[in-house]
Amino acid sequence: MNELLQQIHRIGVVPVIKITDPETAVPLARALDKGGIPVAEVTFRTQHAAEAIRRISAEVPQVLTGAGTVTTTEQVDTAVAAGAKFIVTPGFNPKVVDYCLERNIPILPGASGPSEIEQAMERGLEVVKCFPAEALGGLPYIKALSGPYTEMKFMPTGGVNPGNITSYLGFSKILACGGSWMIDSKLIAAGDYEGITQLCRQAVDVVLGLEFSHVGINNDGDAEAQRTAAALAPLLGAPTGENPNAMWSSSSVEVMKSQWKGTKGHLAISCSNLDRAVFQLERRGLVFDPDSAGTSADGKRRYLFLKDEIGGFAVQIIER
């Protein structure tokens, strides 16, 4: 997967923006970036799309800006000349797709069925847009499509909202989701871009799904770990599990059999996707220790630790 697709994957949600006044383009892009969503798909549903892309690209270059609802090669040229970094089409138009591929222009074409997916695969594409996702059948429909097309990834758009985006992103074949619920036209009309930023932050929080997982208590060897677990038993019940490294006094207390991470132990915060969590938390000023990367005892969940302890505890971000 190329760097542009990886960047979109890390962000997780792509705001679909319809610009009716070019003056709103830059403050809107800044609000998106401030809210943790530095990407925008500016749709060619209005005559101001190209100008909006030009202004965002020039004044807010950290926002990855693409052009959406592109249906002609002329619109491709106009969008790229304005600064668009990628093209999104509502359907699979072979003429537009081939035009982009011949010019090394990243494109996410619409593909709502097997025939279009096969056309995309024939051209070496890795990701397609699924539109209108909910109307087509939502996540169950995409999962069904993924059966015969295991290498293809999807960007569902249309009907995605805070109530279902977590389910979509929980499926490994979803690159990211397109949506517009955080682009409230009433807030834009009122010039309330801080309100847009808050909606973006809420969207990011939903995407990340950060929540407390468990606390790890360091011990000096198996014997001390056994004593610690026994002392906790009247409060938490009998140990619920054990592996070579630790015992579980409950689902929220990991009794380590050695002095592992942290002076006192570690605090584990779970997330829906480690790459997205690291991307967003680094934007919030947190620093990770790249040498601390690992996987859970069952080998299924990736984790990474913050560089610094908090209150004597190492802090682990781990996938659910």
C-alpha positions in Angstrom: 0.0 0.0 0.0 1.5 3.3 -1.0 2.1 6.2 1.4 -1.0 8.2 0.4 -3.2 5.2 1.1 -1.4 4.6 4.4 -2.0 8.2 5.4 -5.7 7.9 4.7 -5.8 4.6 6.6 -4.1 6.2 9.7 -6.6 9.0 9.7 -9.5 6.6 9.3 -12.2 9.0 8.2 -12.3 11.2 5.1 -14.6 14.2 5.3 -16.7 14.7 2.2 -16.9 18.5 1.6 -19.3 20.4 -0.6 -18.1 24.0 -0.9 -20.7 26.6 -1.8 -18.5 29.6 -0.9 -14.7 29.6 -1.5 -14.2 31.9 1.4 -15.1 29.0 3.8 -12.6 26.6 2.3 -9.5 27.6 4.3 -11.1 28.1 7.7 -12.9 24.8 7.2 -9.7 23.0 6.4 -8.0 24.5 9.4 -10.9 23.3 11.6 -10.5 19.8 10.2 -6.8 19.7 10.9 -7.2 21.2 14.4 -9.8 18.5 15.1 -7.4 15.7 14.1 -8.7 15.0 10.6 -6.1 16.4 8.2 -7.7 15.2 5.0 -10.6 16.4 2.8 -12.4 15.2 -0.3 -13.8 18.3 -2.0 -16.6 17.3 -4.2 -17.1 18.6 -7.7 -20.8 19.1 -7.0 -20.4 22.9 -7.2 -18.6 25.3 -9.4 -16.3 26.3 -6.5 -14.6 22.9 -6.0 -11.4 23.8 -7.9 -11.0 27.1 -6.2 -11.5 25.5 -2.8 -8.9 22.9 -3.5 -6.5 25.6 -4.7 -6.9 27.7 -1.6 -6.6 24.7 0.8 -3.5 23.3 -1.0 -1.8 26.7 -0.8 -2.8 27.9 2.7 -3.3 24.6 4.6 -0.8 22.2 2.9 -0.8 19.8 5.8 -4.3 18.8 4.9 -4.3 16.0 2.3 -6.7 17.4 -0.2 -8.5 15.3 -2.9 -11.2 15.8 -5.4 -14.5 13.9 -5.2 -17.5 13.3 -7.5 -15.1 13.4 -10.4 -16.8 12.1 -13.6 -14.7 13.4 -16.5 -11.1 13.7 -17.5 -11.5 17.4 -17.7 -12.4 17.5 -14.0 -9.3 15.4 -13.3 -7.1 18.0 -15.0 -8.8 20.9 -13.3 -8.5 19.2 -9.8 -4.9 18.2 -10.2 -3.9 21.7 -11.5 -5.6 23.2 -8.4 -3.5 20.9 -6.1 -5.6 17.8 -5.6 -3.5 14.9 -4.4 -6.0 12.2 -5.2 -9.2 11.6 -7.2 -12.4 9.9 -6.0 -15.2 8.9 -8.4 -18.7 7.9 -7.6 -18.7 5.0 -10.1 -16.3 3.1 -12.2 -15.7 5.1 -15.4 -12.9 3.2 -17.3 -12.0 6.3 -19.2 -11.4 8.4 -16.1 -9.7 5.6 -14.2 -7.3 4.8 -17.1 -6.6 8.5 -17.6 -5.5 8.9 -14.0 -3.4 5.7 -14.0 -1.6 6.7 -17.2 -0.6 9.9 -15.4 0.3 8.4 -12.0 -2.6 10.2 -10.4 -3.9 8.3 -7.3 -7.5 7.4 -7.8 -10.2 5.7 -5.6 -12.9 4.7 -8.1 -16.4 3.8 -7.1 -17.1 0.1 -7.3 -20.4 -1.1 -6.0 -20.4 -4.7 -7.4 -18.2 -7.6 -8.6 -17.8 -6.5 -12.2 -16.4 -3.1 -11.2 -14.1 -4.6 -8.5 -12.7 -7.0 -11.1 -12.1 -4.1 -13.5 -10.2 -2.3 -10.6 -8.2 -5.4 -9.9 -7.3 -5.8 -13.5 -5.7 -2.4 -13.4 -3.7 -3.1 -10.2 -5.8 -0.9 -7.9 -5.8 -1.8 -4.2 -8.7 0.3 -2.9 -12.1 1.2 -4.2 -14.8 3.4 -2.9 -18.1 1.7 -2.1 -21.0 4.1 -2.6 -23.7 4.4 -1.4 -22.5 2.0 1.2 -25.5 1.8 3.6 -28.0 1.8 0.7 -26.2 -1.1 -0.9 -26.3 -3.2 2.3 -23.7 -1.7 4.6 -20.9 -3.7 6.2 -22.6 -7.2 5.5 -22.6 -6.3 1.8 -18.9 -5.3 1.8 -18.0 -8.5 3.8 -19.8 -10.5 1.2 -17.9 -8.8 -1.6 -14.6 -9.4 0.2 -15.2 -13.2 0.1 -14.0 -13.7 -3.5 -11.9 -10.5 -3.6 -9.7 -11.0 -0.6 -6.9 -8.5 -1.7 -9.3 -5.6 -2.3 -9.8 -2.9 0.3 -12.8 -0.5 0.5 -13.6 3.1 1.5 -17.4 3.0 2.2 -19.1 6.3 1.8 -22.8 7.2 2.0 -24.7 6.6 5.3 -21.6 6.3 7.4 -22.1 8.0 10.8 -20.9 8.0 14.4 -23.2 5.1 15.1 -21.8 2.7 12.6 -18.3 3.8 11.7 -16.7 1.7 14.5 -18.2 -1.4 13.0 -17.0 -0.5 9.5 -13.5 0.2 10.7 -13.4 -2.9 12.7 -13.3 -4.9 9.5 -9.8 -5.4 8.2 -10.8 -4.8 4.5 -11.9 -1.2 5.3 -9.2 1.4 4.5 -11.1 4.3 5.9 -14.7 5.7 5.8 -16.0 8.7 3.9 -18.5 10.9 5.8 -19.9 14.3 6.1 -21.6 14.4 9.6 -18.8 16.5 11.0 -19.3 19.2 8.3 -22.3 20.9 9.8 -23.5 23.5 7.2 -25.3 25.5 9.9 -22.0 25.9 11.8 -20.2 26.9 8.6 -22.9 29.5 7.8 -22.5 30.9 11.4 -18.8 31.0 11.0 -18.5 28.6 14.0 -15.4 26.7 12.9 -14.5 25.8 16.5 -17.8 23.9 16.5 -16.5 22.0 13.4 -13.3 21.2 15.2 -15.2 19.8 18.2 -17.3 17.5 15.9 -14.0 16.3 14.3 -12.5 15.6 17.7 -15.6 13.6 18.6 -15.3 11.7 15.4 -11.7 10.9 16.1 -12.5 9.7 19.6 -15.1 7.4 18.2 -12.7 6.1 15.6 -9.9 5.5 18.1 -12.2 3.9 20.8 -9.6 4.5 23.6 -10.6 3.0 26.9 -8.9 1.6 30.0 -8.0 -2.0 29.6 -6.1 -3.2 32.6 -3.3 -2.5 35.1 -0.2 -4.6 35.3 1.6 -5.2 38.7 5.3 -6.0 38.6 6.6 -8.9 40.8 9.9 -10.5 41.5 9.4 -14.0 40.2 6.6 -16.6 40.1 6.4 -17.0 43.9 5.7 -13.3 44.5 3.2 -13.2 41.7 1.4 -16.2 43.2 1.3 -14.4 46.6 0.0 -11.2 44.9 -2.7 -13.0 43.0 -3.7 -14.9 46.2 -4.0 -11.6 48.1 -6.2 -10.2 45.4 -8.4 -13.3 45.3 -10.9 -12.2 48.1 -11.4 -8.9 46.2 -11.3 -10.1 42.6 -12.0 -13.8 42.7 -9.7 -16.6 41.7 -7.2 -16.0 38.9 -8.9 -16.1 35.5 -5.9 -17.1 33.4 -2.2 -17.6 33.3 0.6 -17.5 30.7 4.4 -17.7 31.0 4.7 -14.0 31.8 1.7 -13.2 34.0 -1.4 -14.3 35.9 -4.8 -12.6 35.5 -6.5 -11.9 38.8 -9.4 -10.5 36.8 -9.8 -9.2 33.3 -8.5 -5.8 34.6 -5.5 -6.9 36.7 -2.4 -8.5 35.2 0.0 -9.9 37.8 3.4 -9.9 36.2 5.9 -12.7 37.1 8.8 -10.3 36.7 9.8 -6.6 36.9 8.5 -5.7 33.4 7.7 -2.2 32.1 7.3 0.6 34.5 8.6 1.3 38.0 5.4 0.1 39.6 3.9 -1.7 36.6 1.9 -0.6 33.6 -1.4 0.8 32.6 -2.9 -0.6 29.4 -5.2 1.5 27.2 -7.0 -0.3 24.5 -7.7 1.0 21.0 -9.5 -0.1 17.9 -6.3 0.3 15.7 -2.8 0.9 16.9 -1.7 2.8 13.8 -4.5 5.3 14.1 -4.0 5.7 17.9 -0.3 6.4 17.5 -1.0 8.9 14.7 -3.5 10.8 16.7 -1.8 10.6 20.1 1.5 11.9 18.6 -0.5 14.8 17.2 -1.7 15.5 20.8 1.9 15.7 21.9 2.6 12.2 23.3 5.9 10.5 22.5 6.2 6.7 22.0 9.2 4.4 22.4 9.6 2.7 19.1 11.7 -0.1 20.7 8.8 -1.1 22.9 6.6 -2.5 20.1 5.4 -6.0 20.6 2.4 -8.3 20.5 0.2 -9.8 23.2 0.9 -13.2 24.6 -1.6 -14.8 22.2 0.2 -13.0 19.3 -3.0 -11.4 18.1 -2.8 -7.8 19.4 -0.1 -5.2 18.7 1.1 -2.8 21.4 3.4 0.2 21.9 4.5 2.0 25.1 4.8 5.7 25.7 8.3 6.9 26.2 7.7 8.3 29.7 6.0 6.8 32.7 3.0 8.4 34.3 2.9 8.2 38.1 5.5 5.5 38.1 3.5 3.4 35.5 4.5 2.6 32.0 1.6 3.3 29.6 0.8 0.7 27.0 -1.5 1.3 24.0 -2.8 -2.0 22.9 -5.3 -3.1 20.2 -8.4 -4.9 21.2 
